[in-house]
């Protein structure tokens, strides 16, 4: 199991009512970061106290991880939406 797999498991194990988290790895370190759980819980508290932002940058030693908190009880804000785009190609006969 890789360090990234361990981090995904750690994130999955954290219970955040009303949210799920995505992680995007910008830089990967040799050893898993020790303070990720505390960071995630702190940012959750910030969101619960009224913060508008949902994307946070976690830095620890060699690691840089972008964490995005998505609400599970409402439509995702347009700026955080994951969208599929379809390109229609018109066939010229």
Secondary structure, 3 states (H helix, E strand, C coil): CCHHHHHHHHHHHCCCCCEEEEEEEEECCCCCCCCHHHHHHHHHHHHHCCCCCCEEEEEECCEEEEEEEEECCCCCCHHHCCCCCCCCCCCCC
